[in-house]
Amino acid sequence: MENVNADAINNLKAECRGEVLLRGDAGYDAAREIWNGMFDRKPGIIVRCVGTRDVMNAVTFARANKLLTSVKGGGHNSAGNAVCDDGLMIDLSLMRRVHVDAQKKVARIDGGALLGDVDTETQIHGLAVSGGGIISHTGVGGLTLGGGFGWISRKHGLAIDNLISAEVVTADGKLVTASADENPDLFWGIRGGGGNFGIVTSFAFKCVAIGTEVYSGLIVKKFENAKEYIQFHRDYVRTLPDEMTAWMVVRHAPPLPFLPGDVHGKMVVVVPFVWLGNEEEGKSLIQPIQEATPSHGEAMGMNPWTGWQAGFDALVEHGARNYWKSHHIKGLSDDCIDEIIAFGGAMPSPDCEVFIPHMEGAPSRVPVDETAFSYRETPFVLNIHTRWQDAADDESCMAWARDFHAATQPFAKGVYVNFLSEEGEGRVKEAYTETVWDRLVQIKQKYDPENLFRMNQNIKP
């Protein structure tokens, strides 16, 4: 920051309606905090934007002063890219407005909004945005730009499949619209290519009518029957209609009120599900899961959508140390299941989990070249979520994740870009086919030829 003079900073402060914070200023430390506690970076300047003009001013300032630039929305990405050392952090977290046009079923959402903000406003009208994740304190921006899936995406598509348009501040500090009709190349790129091409200050999404309650719940299976259950699950869920989403989570049992006390902390296989339809029909579809192997307990019924969407928040609160390794999985073969059980049974901390969502459904029927999201047809994702509290455990926890990842590599086909940690350009390329990557590089060259936006899963111009 030595090359930025005080007058330039004072001019930036005068131009911005939001706060411009320097080290030592009140609010600086709170503003630089992100979800993943592994990162304690200290930007030279933080611009807390309250509107699009602030974003434009910050981008122009960063480019003029050749500053390393990071962008914070929800700050939830495991790679910690929302915050940089010494450079400029553009903080969108005050930009959280959500406006819903109930008649047109369209939600316009600020770039710093969280999923919980969207659910709160859309549910006034019994609506939801599909692809809206599973943790309510996740940012809409980062989730969407990488693809975005959630409990109802098998029926209604990924977040990017429901994106109508976006307002984007590009690296030259200008505001452009990206849609099917305006800058369609940029619109294609931001639907899966991450934050490489600009800063989205506003999204417009199609909404879907789901009512305010869904039939949903948790079934907690015994880990000693894990192989038998996972073998059943891999086949059964692929027969289910798009309205049913049933996932698996291998982890230590949380202290759920419906579980006996002696089960708390034991290894289990949790099967969470959501059904969009009649409760009785949902029950009949879930019954085979209940009966497949013995369970420790279960809880299911009609639940408020906003409550369900926030129901897992406490398991992934801000501040812990997190490291993710992930694959799209071609299929849960018996050999793959053996690796999942072996590594799952040797978790290095009680906060770790192995998250195995079933995909397919509506996203798999979107033409593969319609967006930059490359791997629409793989049936499962395997996300190795390593989570712990003490920095002294960093190496052992990350080694477990890396070893687990390597052991399951033979069953993989690509990776979901939102589930990457800091793994290098070669790994980022694995999120895309070669054809998609080449097209993304061309778009990057057009909209950000100097690679100003490189604090991300970077696509170099």
DRENDO-1510 file (C-alpha; in Angstrom, 1 decimal, always signed):
<recs>
REC; n; res; u; v; w
REC; 1; MET; +0.0; +0.0; +0.0 .
REC; 2; GLU; +3.1; +2.3; +0.1 .
REC; 3; ASN; +2.4; +3.4; -3.5 .
REC; 4; VAL; -1.1; +4.8; -2.6 .
REC; 5; ASN; -0.9; +8.4; -1.3 .
REC; 6; ALA; -3.2; +9.8; +1.3 .
REC; 7; ASP; -4.8; +12.2; -1.1 .
REC; 8; ALA; -6.0; +9.4; -3.3 .
REC; 9; ILE; -7.5; +7.6; -0.3 .
REC; 10; ASN; -9.2; +10.8; +0.9 .
REC; 11; ASN; -10.7; +11.2; -2.6 .
REC; 12; LEU; -12.0; +7.6; -2.5 .
REC; 13; LYS; -13.6; +8.3; +0.9 .
REC; 14; ALA; -15.2; +11.4; -0.5 .
REC; 15; GLU; -16.6; +9.5; -3.5 .
REC; 16; CYS; -18.1; +6.6; -1.6 .
REC; 17; ARG; -21.3; +6.6; +0.3 .
REC; 18; GLY; -20.2; +3.6; +2.3 .
REC; 19; GLU; -17.2; +3.3; +4.7 .
REC; 20; VAL; -13.6; +3.3; +3.6 .
REC; 21; LEU; -11.7; +1.6; +6.4 .
REC; 22; LEU; -7.9; +1.5; +7.0 .
REC; 23; ARG; -6.0; -0.6; +9.6 .
REC; 24; GLY; -6.8; +0.6; +13.1 .
REC; 25; ASP; -10.2; +2.1; +12.1 .
REC; 26; ALA; -13.2; +1.1; +14.1 .
REC; 27; GLY; -15.0; -1.7; +12.3 .
REC; 28; TYR; -11.9; -2.8; +10.3 .
REC; 29; ASP; -11.3; -6.1; +12.1 .
REC; 30; ALA; -15.0; -7.1; +11.9 .
REC; 31; ALA; -15.2; -6.2; +8.2 .
REC; 32; ARG; -12.2; -8.4; +7.3 .
REC; 33; GLU; -13.6; -11.5; +9.1 .
REC; 34; ILE; -14.8; -14.4; +6.9 .
REC; 35; TRP; -16.4; -17.7; +7.5 .
REC; 36; ASN; -13.2; -19.8; +7.3 .
REC; 37; GLY; -11.2; -19.2; +10.5 .
REC; 38; MET; -8.0; -20.3; +8.8 .
REC; 39; PHE; -7.6; -16.9; +7.1 .
REC; 40; ASP; -6.4; -13.9; +9.1 .
REC; 41; ARG; -5.5; -11.6; +6.2 .
REC; 42; LYS; -5.3; -7.8; +6.6 .
REC; 43; PRO; -6.3; -5.7; +3.6 .
REC; 44; GLY; -4.7; -2.2; +3.2 .
REC; 45; ILE; -8.1; -0.7; +2.5 .
REC; 46; ILE; -11.6; -2.0; +2.9 .
REC; 47; VAL; -14.5; -0.4; +1.0 .
REC; 48; ARG; -17.8; -1.2; +2.5 .
REC; 49; CYS; -20.1; -0.6; -0.4 .
REC; 50; VAL; -23.7; +0.5; +0.0 .
REC; 51; GLY; -24.5; +0.8; -3.7 .
REC; 52; THR; -23.3; +0.1; -7.2 .
REC; 53; ARG; -21.5; +3.4; -7.5 .
REC; 54; ASP; -19.3; +2.5; -4.5 .
REC; 55; VAL; -18.4; -0.7; -6.3 .
REC; 56; MET; -17.5; +1.2; -9.5 .
REC; 57; ASN; -15.4; +3.7; -7.5 .
REC; 58; ALA; -13.6; +0.9; -5.7 .
REC; 59; VAL; -12.8; -1.0; -8.8 .
REC; 60; THR; -11.5; +2.1; -10.6 .
REC; 61; PHE; -9.3; +2.9; -7.5 .
REC; 62; ALA; -7.9; -0.6; -7.4 .
REC; 63; ARG; -7.1; -0.6; -11.1 .
REC; 64; ALA; -5.5; +2.8; -11.0 .
REC; 65; ASN; -3.3; +1.9; -8.1 .
REC; 66; LYS; -2.6; -1.7; -9.2 .
REC; 67; LEU; -3.9; -3.2; -6.0 .
REC; 68; LEU; -4.5; -6.8; -5.3 .
REC; 69; THR; -8.3; -6.9; -5.0 .
REC; 70; SER; -10.7; -9.3; -3.3 .
REC; 71; VAL; -14.4; -9.3; -3.2 .
REC; 72; LYS; -16.5; -10.2; -0.2 .
REC; 73; GLY; -20.2; -11.1; -0.4 .
REC; 74; GLY; -21.1; -13.7; +2.2 .
REC; 75; GLY; -17.4; -14.4; +2.8 .
REC; 76; HIS; -18.3; -18.1; +2.9 .
REC; 77; ASN; -16.0; -19.7; +0.4 .
REC; 78; SER; -13.7; -22.3; +1.9 .
REC; 79; ALA; -10.7; -21.0; -0.1 .
REC; 80; GLY; -10.8; -17.6; +1.8 .
REC; 81; ASN; -10.6; -15.6; -1.4 .
REC; 82; ALA; -12.9; -12.9; +0.0 .
REC; 83; VAL; -10.1; -11.2; +1.9 .
REC; 84; CYS; -6.6; -10.3; +0.7 .
REC; 85; ASP; -3.4; -9.1; +2.4 .
REC; 86; ASP; -2.3; -5.5; +1.9 .
REC; 87; GLY; -4.6; -4.8; -1.1 .
REC; 88; LEU; -8.1; -3.6; -1.4 .
REC; 89; MET; -11.1; -5.6; -0.2 .
REC; 90; ILE; -14.4; -4.7; -1.8 .
REC; 91; ASP; -17.0; -5.6; +0.8 .
REC; 92; LEU; -20.6; -6.1; -0.5 .
REC; 93; SER; -22.0; -7.3; +2.8 .
REC; 94; LEU; -24.1; -4.2; +3.4 .
REC; 95; MET; -25.8; -4.6; +0.0 .
REC; 96; ARG; -28.5; -7.1; +1.0 .
REC; 97; ARG; -31.7; -5.8; -0.5 .
REC; 98; VAL; -34.2; -8.3; -2.0 .
REC; 99; HIS; -37.2; -7.2; -4.0 .
REC; 100; VAL; -39.8; -9.7; -5.1 .
REC; 101; ASP; -42.3; -9.1; -7.9 .
REC; 102; ALA; -44.8; -11.8; -6.9 .
REC; 103; GLN; -46.9; -11.4; -10.0 .
REC; 104; LYS; -43.9; -11.9; -12.4 .
REC; 105; LYS; -42.3; -14.4; -9.9 .
REC; 106; VAL; -39.0; -12.5; -10.2 .
REC; 107; ALA; -36.6; -11.6; -7.3 .
REC; 108; ARG; -34.0; -8.9; -7.7 .
REC; 109; ILE; -31.2; -9.5; -5.2 .
REC; 110; ASP; -28.2; -7.4; -4.2 .
REC; 111; GLY; -24.8; -8.8; -4.7 .
REC; 112; GLY; -24.1; -9.1; -0.9 .
REC; 113; ALA; -27.3; -10.7; +0.1 .
REC; 114; LEU; -27.3; -14.0; +2.0 .
REC; 115; LEU; -29.5; -17.0; +1.2 .
REC; 116; GLY; -31.5; -16.3; +4.4 .
REC; 117; ASP; -32.3; -12.8; +3.1 .
REC; 118; VAL; -33.7; -14.3; -0.1 .
REC; 119; ASP; -35.8; -16.9; +1.7 .
REC; 120; THR; -37.2; -14.4; +4.1 .
REC; 121; GLU; -38.5; -12.1; +1.3 .
REC; 122; THR; -39.6; -14.7; -1.2 .
REC; 123; GLN; -41.5; -16.7; +1.4 .
REC; 124; ILE; -43.8; -13.8; +2.0 .
REC; 125; HIS; -45.3; -14.9; -1.3 .
REC; 126; GLY; -44.8; -18.7; -1.0 .
REC; 127; LEU; -41.9; -18.5; -3.5 .
REC; 128; ALA; -38.3; -19.6; -3.5 .
REC; 129; VAL; -35.2; -19.3; -5.7 .
REC; 130; SER; -34.0; -22.7; -6.8 .
REC; 131; GLY; -30.4; -23.6; -6.3 .
REC; 132; GLY; -30.3; -21.6; -3.1 .
REC; 133; GLY; -27.8; -23.7; -1.1 .
REC; 134; ILE; -28.3; -25.4; +2.2 .
REC; 135; ILE; -26.8; -22.9; +4.7 .
REC; 136; SER; -28.7; -19.7; +5.2 .
REC; 137; HIS; -25.6; -17.6; +5.9 .
REC; 138; THR; -24.0; -18.4; +2.5 .
REC; 139; GLY; -23.7; -15.5; +0.1 .
REC; 140; VAL; -26.0; -15.5; -3.0 .
REC; 141; GLY; -23.2; -14.1; -5.2 .
REC; 142; GLY; -20.5; -16.7; -4.8 .
REC; 143; LEU; -22.9; -19.6; -4.7 .
REC; 144; THR; -24.6; -18.5; -7.9 .
REC; 145; LEU; -21.5; -17.6; -9.9 .
REC; 146; GLY; -20.2; -21.2; -9.4 .
REC; 147; GLY; -23.5; -22.9; -10.2 .
REC; 148; GLY; -25.6; -23.1; -7.1 .
REC; 149; PHE; -27.6; -26.2; -6.1 .
REC; 150; GLY; -29.9; -26.9; -3.2 .
REC; 151; TRP; -32.9; -28.9; -1.9 .
REC; 152; ILE; -35.2; -28.1; -4.9 .
REC; 153; SER; -32.7; -27.9; -7.7 .
REC; 154; ARG; -33.5; -31.4; -8.9 .
REC; 155; LYS; -37.0; -30.2; -9.7 .
REC; 156; HIS; -36.3; -26.6; -10.6 .
REC; 157; GLY; -32.7; -26.3; -11.7 .
REC; 158; LEU; -29.5; -24.8; -10.5 .
REC; 159; ALA; -29.2; -21.1; -9.5 .
REC; 160; ILE; -27.6; -20.3; -12.8 .
REC; 161; ASP; -30.5; -22.0; -14.7 .
REC; 162; ASN; -32.9; -19.6; -13.0 .
REC; 163; LEU; -30.7; -16.4; -13.5 .
REC; 164; ILE; -32.5; -14.0; -15.8 .
REC; 165; SER; -29.9; -11.2; -15.8 .
REC; 166; ALA; -27.1; -9.6; -13.7 .
REC; 167; GLU; -25.7; -6.1; -13.3 .
REC; 168; VAL; -21.9; -6.5; -13.4 .
REC; 169; VAL; -19.1; -4.0; -12.7 .
REC; 170; THR; -16.3; -5.0; -15.0 .
REC; 171; ALA; -12.6; -4.4; -14.5 .
REC; 172; ASP; -12.7; -1.1; -16.3 .
REC; 173; GLY; -15.1; +0.2; -13.6 .
REC; 174; LYS; -18.1; +0.3; -15.9 .
REC; 175; LEU; -21.5; -1.2; -15.2 .
REC; 176; VAL; -23.0; -3.6; -17.8 .
REC; 177; THR; -26.0; -5.9; -18.0 .
REC; 178; ALA; -25.4; -9.5; -18.6 .
REC; 179; SER; -28.4; -11.4; -20.0 .
REC; 180; ALA; -29.4; -13.5; -23.0 .
REC; 181; ASP; -29.9; -10.3; -25.0 .
REC; 182; GLU; -27.2; -8.0; -23.6 .
REC; 183; ASN; -23.5; -9.2; -23.4 .
REC; 184; PRO; -24.5; -12.8; -23.8 .
REC; 185; ASP; -20.9; -14.0; -23.7 .
REC; 186; LEU; -20.6; -12.5; -20.2 .
REC; 187; PHE; -23.9; -14.0; -19.2 .
REC; 188; TRP; -22.7; -17.4; -20.3 .
REC; 189; GLY; -19.4; -16.9; -18.4 .
REC; 190; ILE; -20.9; -15.8; -15.1 .
REC; 191; ARG; -23.1; -18.9; -15.0 .
REC; 192; GLY; -20.5; -21.2; -13.7 .
REC; 193; GLY; -17.2; -19.3; -14.3 .
REC; 194; GLY; -17.1; -17.7; -10.8 .
REC; 195; GLY; -16.1; -14.1; -10.0 .
REC; 196; ASN; -13.5; -13.9; -12.8 .
REC; 197; PHE; -15.2; -11.4; -15.0 .
REC; 198; GLY; -16.5; -8.7; -12.7 .
REC; 199; ILE; -18.5; -7.9; -9.6 .
REC; 200; VAL; -22.2; -8.7; -9.7 .
REC; 201; THR; -24.1; -6.0; -7.8 .
REC; 202; SER; -27.5; -7.2; -8.6 .
REC; 203; PHE; -29.1; -10.5; -9.7 .
REC; 204; ALA; -32.5; -11.1; -11.2 .
REC; 205; PHE; -33.8; -14.7; -10.7 .
REC; 206; LYS; -36.9; -16.6; -11.7 .
REC; 207; CYS; -38.8; -17.8; -8.6 .
REC; 208; VAL; -40.8; -20.9; -8.2 .
REC; 209; ALA; -44.0; -21.5; -6.1 .
REC; 210; ILE; -43.4; -24.0; -3.3 .
REC; 211; GLY; -45.7; -22.7; -0.6 .
REC; 212; THR; -44.3; -22.0; +2.9 .
REC; 213; GLU; -43.9; -25.6; +4.1 .
REC; 214; VAL; -42.3; -28.7; +2.7 .
REC; 215; TYR; -42.3; -32.3; +3.7 .
REC; 216; SER; -38.8; -32.9; +5.0 .
REC; 217; GLY; -36.7; -34.5; +7.6 .
REC; 218; LEU; -33.7; -36.5; +8.8 .
REC; 219; ILE; -33.2; -40.2; +9.1 .
REC; 220; VAL; -30.1; -41.2; +11.1 .
REC; 221; LYS; -28.7; -44.6; +10.1 .
REC; 222; LYS; -26.3; -46.8; +12.1 .
REC; 223; PHE; -22.7; -46.6; +10.9 .
REC; 224; GLU; -22.2; -50.3; +11.3 .
REC; 225; ASN; -24.6; -50.8; +8.4 .
REC; 226; ALA; -23.1; -48.1; +6.3 .
REC; 227; LYS; -22.0; -50.1; +3.4 .
REC; 228; GLU; -25.4; -51.9; +3.1 .
REC; 229; TYR; -27.2; -48.6; +3.4 .
REC; 230; ILE; -25.1; -46.7; +0.9 .
REC; 231; GLN; -25.4; -49.5; -1.6 .
REC; 232; PHE; -29.2; -49.2; -1.3 .
REC; 233; HIS; -29.2; -45.4; -1.4 .
REC; 234; ARG; -27.0; -45.1; -4.6 .
REC; 235; ASP; -29.6; -47.2; -6.5 .
REC; 236; TYR; -32.8; -46.1; -4.9 .
REC; 237; VAL; -32.4; -42.3; -5.1 .
REC; 238; ARG; -31.8; -42.6; -8.8 .
REC; 239; THR; -35.4; -44.0; -9.2 .
REC; 240; LEU; -37.0; -41.1; -7.3 .
REC; 241; PRO; -39.0; -38.3; -9.1 .
REC; 242; ASP; -37.4; -34.9; -9.3 .
REC; 243; GLU; -39.6; -33.6; -6.6 .
REC; 244; MET; -37.7; -35.8; -4.0 .
REC; 245; THR; -34.1; -34.9; -2.9 .
REC; 246; ALA; -32.4; -37.3; -0.6 .
REC; 247; TRP; -28.8; -36.8; +0.4 .
REC; 248; MET; -26.2; -38.5; +2.7 .
REC; 249; VAL; -23.9; -37.1; +5.3 .
REC; 250; VAL; -21.4; -39.3; +7.1 .
REC; 251; ARG; -20.3; -37.6; +10.3 .
REC; 252; HIS; -20.4; -37.8; +14.1 .
REC; 253; ALA; -24.0; -37.5; +15.3 .
REC; 254; PRO; -24.9; -34.0; +16.5 .
REC; 255; PRO; -26.9; -33.7; +19.7 .
REC; 256; LEU; -30.3; -33.9; +17.9 .
REC; 257; PRO; -33.2; -34.0; +20.3 .
REC; 258; PHE; -34.7; -37.1; +18.7 .
REC; 259; LEU; -31.6; -39.2; +19.2 .
REC; 260; PRO; -30.8; -41.1; +22.4 .
REC; 261; GLY; -28.0; -39.4; +24.4 .
REC; 262; ASP; -25.6; -42.3; +23.9 .
REC; 263; VAL; -25.7; -41.8; +20.2 .
REC; 264; HIS; -24.5; -38.2; +20.3 .
REC; 265; GLY; -20.9; -38.1; +19.0 .
REC; 266; LYS; -21.1; -41.5; +17.4 .
REC; 267; MET; -20.4; -42.1; +13.7 .
REC; 268; VAL; -23.6; -42.2; +11.7 .
REC; 269; VAL; -25.0; -41.8; +8.2 .
REC; 270; VAL; -27.5; -39.0; +8.2 .
REC; 271; VAL; -30.1; -39.0; +5.4 .
REC; 272; PRO; -31.8; -35.6; +5.0 .
REC; 273; PHE; -34.6; -35.2; +2.5 .
REC; 274; VAL; -37.0; -32.7; +1.0 .
REC; 275; TRP; -40.2; -33.6; -0.9 .
REC; 276; LEU; -42.1; -31.1; -3.0 .
REC; 277; GLY; -45.6; -32.6; -3.0 .
REC; 278; ASN; -48.3; -34.3; -1.0 .
REC; 279; GLU; -47.2; -35.5; +2.5 .
REC; 280; GLU; -48.6; -38.9; +2.2 .
REC; 281; GLU; -46.9; -39.5; -1.2 .
REC; 282; GLY; -43.7; -38.3; +0.4 .
REC; 283; LYS; -44.0; -40.7; +3.2 .
REC; 284; SER; -44.4; -43.6; +0.8 .
REC; 285; LEU; -41.2; -42.6; -1.1 .
REC; 286; ILE; -39.3; -42.3; +2.2 .
REC; 287; GLN; -40.5; -45.6; +3.6 .
REC; 288; PRO; -37.9; -47.8; +1.7 .
REC; 289; ILE; -35.1; -45.6; +3.1 .
REC; 290; GLN; -36.5; -46.1; +6.6 .
REC; 291; GLU; -36.7; -49.8; +6.2 .
REC; 292; ALA; -33.4; -50.4; +4.3 .
REC; 293; THR; -31.2; -50.7; +7.4 .
REC; 294; PRO; -31.6; -50.0; +11.2 .
REC; 295; SER; -31.8; -46.3; +12.3 .
REC; 296; HIS; -30.9; -44.6; +15.5 .
REC; 297; GLY; -33.8; -42.2; +15.1 .
REC; 298; GLU; -35.7; -39.9; +12.7 .
REC; 299; ALA; -37.7; -36.7; +12.6 .
REC; 300; MET; -39.9; -35.7; +9.6 .
REC; 301; GLY; -43.0; -33.8; +8.8 .
REC; 302; MET; -44.2; -30.6; +7.3 .
REC; 303; ASN; -41.6; -27.9; +8.1 .
REC; 304; PRO; -41.4; -24.2; +7.3 .
REC; 305; TRP; -39.1; -23.7; +4.3 .
REC; 306; THR; -37.2; -20.9; +6.0 .
REC; 307; GLY; -36.7; -23.0; +9.1 .
REC; 308; TRP; -35.5; -26.0; +7.0 .
REC; 309; GLN; -33.1; -23.8; +5.0 .
REC; 310; ALA; -31.5; -22.6; +8.3 .
REC; 311; GLY; -31.7; -25.9; +10.1 .
REC; 312; PHE; -28.1; -26.9; +9.5 .
REC; 313; ASP; -26.5; -23.5; +10.1 .
REC; 314; ALA; -25.3; -24.3; +13.6 .
REC; 315; LEU; -23.1; -27.2; +12.3 .
REC; 316; VAL; -21.1; -24.8; +10.2 .
REC; 317; GLU; -20.9; -21.5; +12.2 .
REC; 318; HIS; -18.3; -18.9; +11.4 .
REC; 319; GLY; -14.8; -19.0; +12.8 .
REC; 320; ALA; -13.8; -22.7; +12.7 .
REC; 321; ARG; -11.0; -23.9; +10.5 .
REC; 322; ASN; -12.2; -25.5; +7.2 .
REC; 323; TYR; -10.6; -27.3; +4.3 .
REC; 324; TRP; -12.5; -28.9; +1.5 .
REC; 325; LYS; -11.6; -31.5; -1.1 .
REC; 326; SER; -14.3; -32.6; -3.6 .
REC; 327; HIS; -15.2; -34.6; -6.7 .
REC; 328; HIS; -18.1; -35.1; -9.0 .
REC; 329; ILE; -18.6; -38.9; -8.7 .
REC; 330; LYS; -19.4; -41.1; -11.7 .
REC; 331; GLY; -21.1; -43.6; -9.4 .
REC; 332; LEU; -20.9; -45.0; -5.9 .
REC; 333; SER; -19.3; -48.3; -6.8 .
REC; 334; ASP; -18.6; -50.8; -4.0 .
REC; 335; ASP; -14.9; -49.8; -4.1 .
REC; 336; CYS; -15.8; -46.2; -3.7 .
REC; 337; ILE; -18.1; -46.9; -0.8 .
REC; 338; ASP; -15.3; -48.9; +0.9 .
REC; 339; GLU; -13.1; -45.8; +0.8 .
REC; 340; ILE; -15.8; -43.5; +2.1 .
REC; 341; ILE; -16.4; -45.8; +5.1 .
REC; 342; ALA; -12.7; -46.3; +5.8 .
REC; 343; PHE; -11.9; -42.6; +5.8 .
REC; 344; GLY; -15.3; -41.7; +7.3 .
REC; 345; GLY; -14.5; -43.9; +10.3 .
REC; 346; ALA; -11.2; -42.2; +10.8 .
REC; 347; MET; -12.3; -38.6; +10.9 .
REC; 348; PRO; -9.6; -36.4; +12.5 .
REC; 349; SER; -12.1; -34.2; +14.3 .
REC; 350; PRO; -15.8; -34.5; +15.5 .
REC; 351; ASP; -16.7; -31.5; +13.2 .
REC; 352; CYS; -15.8; -33.2; +9.9 .
REC; 353; GLU; -18.3; -34.6; +7.5 .
REC; 354; VAL; -18.6; -36.3; +4.2 .
REC; 355; PHE; -21.4; -34.7; +2.2 .
REC; 356; ILE; -22.8; -36.8; -0.7 .
REC; 357; PRO; -25.7; -35.0; -2.5 .
REC; 358; HIS; -27.6; -36.8; -5.2 .
REC; 359; MET; -27.7; -34.5; -8.3 .
REC; 360; GLU; -29.4; -35.3; -11.7 .
REC; 361; GLY; -32.9; -34.2; -12.3 .
REC; 362; ALA; -33.6; -30.9; -14.1 .
REC; 363; PRO; -30.0; -29.7; -14.2 .
REC; 364; SER; -28.9; -32.8; -16.1 .
REC; 365; ARG; -31.4; -32.0; -18.9 .
REC; 366; VAL; -30.0; -28.6; -19.6 .
REC; 367; PRO; -27.8; -28.7; -22.7 .
REC; 368; VAL; -24.2; -28.9; -21.6 .
REC; 369; ASP; -23.1; -25.9; -23.6 .
REC; 370; GLU; -25.8; -23.6; -22.3 .
REC; 371; THR; -23.8; -22.4; -19.3 .
REC; 372; ALA; -20.2; -22.7; -18.1 .
REC; 373; PHE; -21.2; -25.4; -15.6 .
REC; 374; SER; -19.6; -28.4; -17.1 .
REC; 375; TYR; -20.6; -31.6; -15.2 .
REC; 376; ARG; -24.4; -31.8; -15.2 .
REC; 377; GLU; -24.7; -35.5; -15.7 .
REC; 378; THR; -22.7; -37.0; -12.9 .
REC; 379; PRO; -25.1; -38.5; -10.3 .
REC; 380; PHE; -23.3; -37.6; -7.1 .
REC; 381; VAL; -20.9; -35.1; -5.5 .
REC; 382; LEU; -18.5; -36.2; -2.8 .
REC; 383; ASN; -17.5; -33.2; -0.6 .
REC; 384; ILE; -14.9; -34.0; +2.0 .
REC; 385; HIS; -15.5; -31.2; +4.5 .
REC; 386; THR; -12.7; -31.1; +7.1 .
REC; 387; ARG; -13.5; -28.8; +10.0 .
REC; 388; TRP; -11.6; -28.3; +13.2 .
REC; 389; GLN; -10.9; -25.7; +15.9 .
REC; 390; ASP; -7.2; -25.7; +16.8 .
REC; 391; ALA; -4.4; -24.5; +14.4 .
REC; 392; ALA; -2.2; -27.2; +15.9 .
REC; 393; ASP; -4.3; -29.8; +14.1 .
REC; 394; ASP; -4.0; -28.2; +10.6 .
REC; 395; GLU; -1.6; -30.6; +9.1 .
REC; 396; SER; -3.3; -33.8; +10.3 .
REC; 397; CYS; -6.8; -32.6; +9.3 .
REC; 398; MET; -5.7; -31.5; +5.8 .
REC; 399; ALA; -3.7; -34.7; +5.3 .
REC; 400; TRP; -6.8; -36.8; +6.0 .
REC; 401; ALA; -8.7; -34.8; +3.4 .
REC; 402; ARG; -6.0; -35.1; +0.8 .
REC; 403; ASP; -5.5; -38.8; +1.3 .
REC; 404; PHE; -9.3; -39.3; +1.2 .
REC; 405; HIS; -9.5; -37.3; -2.0 .
REC; 406; ALA; -6.6; -39.2; -3.6 .
REC; 407; ALA; -8.2; -42.6; -2.7 .
REC; 408; THR; -11.5; -41.6; -4.4 .
REC; 409; GLN; -9.9; -40.0; -7.5 .
REC; 410; PRO; -10.5; -43.1; -9.6 .
REC; 411; PHE; -14.2; -42.7; -9.2 .
REC; 412; ALA; -14.3; -39.0; -10.1 .
REC; 413; LYS; -15.2; -36.9; -13.1 .
REC; 414; GLY; -14.5; -33.2; -12.6 .
REC; 415; VAL; -15.2; -31.0; -9.5 .
REC; 416; TYR; -17.7; -28.4; -8.4 .
REC; 417; VAL; -15.8; -25.1; -8.4 .
REC; 418; ASN; -17.6; -23.9; -5.3 .
REC; 419; PHE; -16.2; -26.8; -3.3 .
REC; 420; LEU; -12.6; -26.1; -4.1 .
REC; 421; SER; -10.1; -24.8; -1.5 .
REC; 422; GLU; -6.8; -23.2; -2.5 .
REC; 423; GLU; -5.6; -25.9; -4.9 .
REC; 424; GLY; -4.0; -24.2; -7.9 .
REC; 425; GLU; -4.9; -23.5; -11.5 .
REC; 426; GLY; -4.6; -27.1; -12.6 .
REC; 427; ARG; -7.3; -28.1; -10.1 .
REC; 428; VAL; -9.5; -25.2; -11.2 .
REC; 429; LYS; -9.3; -26.4; -14.8 .
REC; 430; GLU; -10.8; -29.8; -13.6 .
REC; 431; ALA; -14.1; -27.9; -12.9 .
REC; 432; TYR; -14.5; -27.5; -16.6 .
REC; 433; THR; -14.2; -29.4; -19.9 .
REC; 434; GLU; -11.4; -28.2; -22.2 .
REC; 435; THR; -13.9; -26.6; -24.5 .
REC; 436; VAL; -15.6; -24.7; -21.7 .
REC; 437; TRP; -12.2; -23.6; -20.2 .
REC; 438; ASP; -11.0; -22.2; -23.6 .
REC; 439; ARG; -14.2; -20.2; -23.9 .
REC; 440; LEU; -13.9; -18.9; -20.4 .
REC; 441; VAL; -10.3; -17.8; -21.1 .
REC; 442; GLN; -11.5; -15.8; -24.1 .
REC; 443; ILE; -14.2; -14.1; -22.0 .
REC; 444; LYS; -11.7; -13.3; -19.3 .
REC; 445; GLN; -9.4; -11.8; -21.9 .
REC; 446; LYS; -12.2; -9.5; -23.1 .
REC; 447; TYR; -13.6; -8.4; -19.8 .
REC; 448; ASP; -10.5; -8.5; -17.5 .
REC; 449; PRO; -7.3; -8.7; -19.6 .
REC; 450; GLU; -5.1; -7.6; -16.7 .
REC; 451; ASN; -6.6; -10.2; -14.3 .
REC; 452; LEU; -7.7; -7.6; -11.7 .
REC; 453; PHE; -10.2; -10.2; -10.4 .
REC; 454; ARG; -7.8; -12.9; -9.5 .
REC; 455; MET; -8.7; -13.5; -5.9 .
REC; 456; ASN; -11.0; -16.4; -6.9 .
REC; 457; GLN; -10.7; -19.8; -8.5 .
REC; 458; ASN; -8.8; -18.0; -11.2 .
REC; 459; ILE; -9.1; -18.2; -14.9 .
REC; 460; LYS; -6.1; -16.3; -16.3 .
REC; 461; PRO; -6.5; -14.2; -19.5 .
</recs>
